[in-house]
Each structure stands twice: as structure tokens, then as C-alpha cells.
């Protein structure tokens, strides 16, 4: 009996008419299943896209780094905490400063720059630069010195330097070009003297002294 049933099933499956009907039914079922799957998967895909966009990192600043990196190397100097390199007592020139102002003038050009105590030139401005030279009538007159002072002050403030050490003697300061340069530098927001360094900033402060 079991053999006859299996033979009948095998006979029906081998019938070409049944094969055509089965193929049509399976193709129709596949189409319906694919359409239902697409309609159900559409909102899921949208949710996945929104989640992916929300979780996407725009930059490295989105994550808080456990390591702190000082992006302004002159921050300690601005707070007057950095120590100065005093050097030997009889050494010349003295380097008891953080940033020193230099002004150079000749018959053809005018130049000013800020020098760090390690000898590196941090910021400079000169009439040899075409961006400055094309706006000047002369590169060695009083107007050129004044404009160099304005440009140098702007570059210093943008770089985080607002105090500079000035060692220009009184005789040189009497020149008209130097006077215009220093006045433009001060009008731009620069201070021609550096504050005293805070040496014992880690010692505790006695807010209630006995001698008060």
C-alpha cells in the first residue's frame, strides 16, 4: 500500500502538466513574497539609515580624548607661569624674556619681527612681502614703518602674543620712523613690556595672615 502511494506521488510529480502548474505557482508565490518583503523592509531600511546618520561621527572632536594636548604652546607664557632663561649674570645679550621685539630699517626696506628666547623667529612682517609692498608708496618711509607696526600687532594677537620685551634704546626711539612703528604697535593692542613671572604659584596662599 505504501509503495503504491509513493509511486502515485512520483508519477504525479513527473507529469509535465503538473510541472507547469507547479512552476507557475512557485513563481507567483515568489513574486508575492518578494513584494511583501520589500514593503516590510522599506521602513526598516529608512530607520537603519537614520540610525546610521545619527551615529556617524562628523569629526574627531565628537569623542572626548583622555589625553590633553595644549594647542597653544605659549599658554604658560600668557599666564606668566613659564620660567625665563636667565643665563649667566655677565652674559650678553641677556635672555631674560619670552618674546623680544626687533625693528630693522634701511634705505630700501622696513622689517620687524618677534624672537623667542631660544633664538627662533616666531612672527615677522617686512615690506619685502608683496602683499604689503603693493599697498605702499614707499617701503622705507614713516608710513611703511607705521603699517608694519599695525600688521605685526595683528599677527601677534592672532598668534596669542600680547606682551613683548622691547630693548630699543632712547636714542633710537627718537627717530620718526621708530616712533610711528611703536605707536602703531601699541594702538594695535600690544604691550611693550612683559609681566613678572609667577615663581611660587604652587605654594599655598594664606588668606588670613596674622599681621593683617
HUGIHU-V161007 format. One record per helix or strand of 2 or more residues. SS is the DSSP state (hx for helix, st for strand). FROM is the first residue (numbers start at 1). LEN is the number of residues. If there is no record, write none. Layout:
ss=SS from=FROM len=LEN
ss=SS from=FROM len=LEN
This chain:
ss=hx from=2 len=12
ss=hx from=16 len=40
ss=hx from=60 len=3
ss=hx from=75 len=4
ss=st from=99 len=7
ss=st from=110 len=7
ss=st from=121 len=6
ss=hx from=130 len=4
ss=hx from=142 len=18
ss=st from=165 len=2
ss=hx from=170 len=4
ss=hx from=176 len=12
